[in-house]
């Protein structure tokens, strides 16, 4: 499957500075930038920067980022699901995972998360894909946000709904292990019915759930 990527750039005013939201960005562009030191939710900033470059190098990989001059202050990743997870079963070419979403602490009130995600879906470039995200409470920054598990869950749902992602049921053990965990999905307008049906078979693998 050919993965077409349409680069989009927005300039946002922020106090006396400007923030650039752009993507999908190339590996070479990423290598000219540095990570904000607060971007450490998933791994150390330097290691996360290397991971972003690697994802951007994948045929299906997409990195949407927010930056202040040459410093990355937020990012969203899109890629095929991990081979160790059930979502990779069937190796669906049109099933893409919205993976990590992270914004540096001092910029979290600027609405960058929703802006980056909306940028990824502009110009209809995701209409050929089923895009999903798995939300696990143990990945959430409950400590720094001061939010409860359920308030954080509601915040993440609102964020994903900005691009019309909706809650989908599943019998995946990890998602079912805690009631705050959830699966959210957006099925593009150009996705064939056969792909929807295959995704349904991946979502439910216990016979009694049909």
Buried (B, 14 or more C-beta within 10 A) or exposed (E): EEBEBEEBEBEBEBEEEEBBBBBBBBBEBBEEBBBBEBBBBEEEBEEBBBBBBBBBEBEBBBBBBBBBEEBBBBBBBBBBBEEEEBBBBEEBBBBBBBBBBBBBBEBBEBBBBBBBBBBBBBEEBBBBBBBBBBBEBEBBBBEEEEBEBEEBBEBBBEBBBBBEBEEBEBBBEBBEEEEBBBBBBBBBEEBEEEBEEBBEEBBBBEEEEE
